[in-house]
Amino acid sequence: MTKRVKFISVAGVLGVMLGLTGLVAVENRLTVLLAVTSISYVLSVWVLFEDLKGLEWITLMILPVMFTLGAGLFTNLLPDAVPNLLGLKFEIETAMVMAKVVKGLFVVFYILGLYAIYLLENIISVASIRTIQLLRAARSMGFVMTLVVSLFFFLVLLSLRLWFYWIGLISAVVAFMLSYGHFWSIDIKDESRRTVKLYALSLAFLMGFLGLVMAFWPVKPLMGGLMMTVFFYTHLGILENYLKYRSYGESLVEYLVFGLIIFIIGFVTTSWRG
């Protein structure tokens, strides 16, 4: 069995399992989802086993496992009925069918996303041994998927309306894991392992503090999650650029301006009347 066949097979199996979690009673979904997440780690190790070594048993597993957990949590936010779409109103039966279609499309997105993650993780693993031309493209895709996963977590986190300290703590943990895995992919030769950890911890602290702020900000979960993701994107991009080139340059302005625009939009669209 070739690697690509393994990748798509495992992605398909996990996609089906993720879809079936929606059939479980609400009070048991988290337990089942954690079990599926654990299985995703085992299967991810299996498909990437040939090239795994040292720290890669952890670093290469972060993105596929976090993607599975984040996507699984996000599916609980998807509606059980879609009463209207594009100006059209549906009867209850049609609305429920439309909701199932939306969830089905999301599962397809998860399968394709996980397959892409396996491809890029395989490239990064091979690149730690020898030079490979696709490494830059893999890092770019990894950056995008890292942001997608972070959006899943931040949306769910703000939607659950947890106590402020839980939002801050979980935001910091999610940011550390995702940023550490991404920064490691930039420094696969372990030349700056201490710097990678320092950058990840710094970003985790900032995201934890932002999580505390968002817990008190009267913003809707969607906008709040987007704002947190943009903040994560801005600082992840700046630190990645410095890790690779030891300079900020134009990228600093680009990231900061984009982040500022989103935060201004979030501030303006927030209802401050309570």
C-alpha positions, 0 to 999 in steps of 0.5 A: 500500500502506497503512502498516498493510499494510506493517507486517503484511507485513514482520512476517510476512516477518521472522517466517517468516525467524526461524522458518526459522533453526531449520532451520539447523545449530546452528553457523551459526544465529548468522550467519543470525540476524545476517543476519535482524537486518540485514534487519530494519533495512532493512525497518524503515527501509522501512516507516517511511521517510516520517516518518524524520528525523535521529536517528530513523534510529537511535532508531526502529530500536533496538526492532524490530532488538533485538526481532528479535535477542533473539527469535531468540536466545531461540528457541534456548532453546526445547525440541526436544521437550516430554515432559510438559505440565500433568501429561500425558506424551507419546511422543517423536513427540508431544513433538516435535510439541508443541515445534514447536507451541510454536515456532510460537506463539512466531513468532506472538507475534513477528509480533504484537509486531513489528507493535505495535512498528511502530505505536508507532514510527510514532506516536512519529515523527509526534508529533515533528512534531505533537501526537497523542493516542495518544502516551502509549499508544505510550510505555506499549507501548514500555515494555512491549516494551522490558522483553520484549526485555531479558528475552530478552537477559538469559535467553539471556545467563545461559543461555550461561554466558559469562565474567563480563566478557562478561556484564557488558559485553553487559548494559551494551550491551543496557541502553544501547541499549534505555534510550536508545531509550526515553528518546528517545521520552520526549524526542522534541523533543530538549530534553534530549538530553544528559540522555537520554544520561546516563541511558542511560549510568548505567543501562548502568553499573548493569546491567553491574555487575549482570551481573557479580554475576549471573555469580557468583550461583548462580541459575538462568538463568530466575530470574536473567534475571527479576531482571535484567529487574526491576532494569532495569524499576525503574530505567528506570521511575524515570528515565522518571518523572523525565525526564517530570515532574522528580519521583519521588514515589510511583513511586519507592516503587512501583518499589523495593518491587516490585524488592525483592520480586523480589530477595528471592524470588531470594535465597530460591530460590537454592541456596547449597550449590553 
